[in-house]
Amino acid sequence: MSERAAHILDEVRKYHQDIEGGRAFVPGVTEIWPSGAVLDDEDRAAVVEAALNLRIAAGRSARKFESAFAQRMGRRKAHLTNSGSSANLLAVTALTSPQLQERRLVPGDEVITVAAGFPTTVNPILQNGLVPVFVDIDLHTYNTTAERVAKAVGPRTRAIMIAHALGNPFEVAEVAQLARERDLFLIEDTCDAVGTTYQGRPVGTFGDLATVSFYPAHHLTMGEGGCVLTSNLVLARIVESLRDWGRDCWCEPGESDTCRKRFGYQMGTLPAGYDHKYIFSHVGYNLKTTDLQAALGLSQLTKLDDFGAARRRNWGRLRAGLADVPWLLLPEPTPGSDPSWFGFVVTVDPAAPFRRAELVDFLESRKIGTRRLFAGNLTRHPAYLGREFRVCGELTNSDIVTDHTFWVGVYPGLTEEMIDYVVASVAEFVRARS
Ligand SMILES: Cc1ncc(COP(=O)(O)O)c(C=O)c1O
């Protein structure tokens, strides 16, 4: 790095400290966000350094991040995308690749998923002409169970795609075992659960594919961004092809002839020797990210353990503080898990003398941000009415979540003072109304 660039980056770090330092928490005035990016001077310097180098497309930093993140997550390959939703789209679409031959999913095949969750866990199923099969969740863990998934398997079922709910894992070892026994693909949507373990093993390592989001609310951020993880090299090539316009070639931008036979292929009905860089083996997309984002990701990655520890601490403080408050169903980690929490979920007992809306309004009036368990029961949303899907069992708890559940933040930017204020505010409201 030139002396001039080093000087600029030093100034950037100082600038960061000047503008970010020392804002006191004022209860009821300072916003307590449910989630947010925690960015330090090194993060700011990393983005500026990438900008100084005009690394505006995906290149060196993207490759470096992919390799570091795959290693960190215990998978052989990671492919960066422009969002977690794009990662989900790629993961599901990969299962429809002709390269999987008789194992490929075809329109009308079923994918088991959860009704109460984030829409883009489910949308790629529909977008690929596949049929979602919705199962219910448990209250307390907000996840489905292996038993429910097993019951939902039918003659057309070919895959399972489930998100680990707000950092809490579903029974992923048991579901992976079921998938193996029934020859089903398993995709773990790990967007909200990077760093979580189940039976001592990191989530994202149980399924054929796993996805991650790097939106600011998530465990690591790049602003916008996502990732598909896999240890299956066939799936990895398919994901890369689908992400990069559907091309057959795997040269990085600016490279040619990595395979040493750029003009040596004959594919489809193309003439022999057609430039491999322009042979397309999938009907693909362009869902790539940029080095500016990857540079931020690399800087964030060094803090993953600290972020996870803070999330666990904040969740534990809320859990202990609210333990004796009546009328609230408090969250529980899935047995055998160590969640790196995304949020702290609360369900207001349907028999309580107050409604969720009243408690949420009170908290919001105190600048305590709240969120819903995303869509609640997705099948009730306008987008899904009239779409083809199957429901296995009743969606009773998904409906309870739709009507009675919300969550507050645990992200590393929250202080003990803030968490205590959240606890005191919830307790004050509930006690006044009981
Ligand atoms: C479980 C889950 N899956 C997928 C996504 C989509 O990620 P993105 O916002 O990066 O598209 C989210 C977003 O919060 C999510 O919570």
PDBQT file of the ligand as one rigid body, heavy atoms in Angstrom, charges set to zero:
ROOT
HETATM    1  C1  LIG A 501     -34.579 -16.601   7.297  1.00  0.00    +0.000 C 
HETATM    2  C2  LIG A 501     -34.263 -15.582   6.226  1.00  0.00    +0.000 A 
HETATM    3  N1  LIG A 501     -34.027 -16.021   4.992  1.00  0.00    +0.000 NA
HETATM    4  C3  LIG A 501     -33.722 -15.166   3.988  1.00  0.00    +0.000 A 
HETATM    5  C4  LIG A 501     -33.654 -13.810   4.217  1.00  0.00    +0.000 A 
HETATM    6  C5  LIG A 501     -33.341 -12.889   3.079  1.00  0.00    +0.000 C 
HETATM    7  O1  LIG A 501     -32.095 -12.255   3.188  1.00  0.00    +0.000 OA
HETATM    8  P1  LIG A 501     -31.832 -10.902   2.375  1.00  0.00    +0.000 P 
HETATM    9  O2  LIG A 501     -32.541  -9.804   3.072  1.00  0.00    +0.000 OA
HETATM   10  O3  LIG A 501     -30.340 -10.745   2.412  1.00  0.00    +0.000 OA
HETATM   11  O4  LIG A 501     -32.340 -11.098   0.997  1.00  0.00    +0.000 OA
HETATM   12  C6  LIG A 501     -33.920 -13.315   5.491  1.00  0.00    +0.000 A 
HETATM   13  C7  LIG A 501     -33.863 -11.858   5.745  1.00  0.00    +0.000 C 
HETATM   14  O5  LIG A 501     -33.885 -11.378   6.839  1.00  0.00    +0.000 OA
HETATM   15  C8  LIG A 501     -34.232 -14.231   6.526  1.00  0.00    +0.000 A 
HETATM   16  O6  LIG A 501     -34.498 -13.802   7.770  1.00  0.00    +0.000 OA
ENDROOT
TORSDOF 0
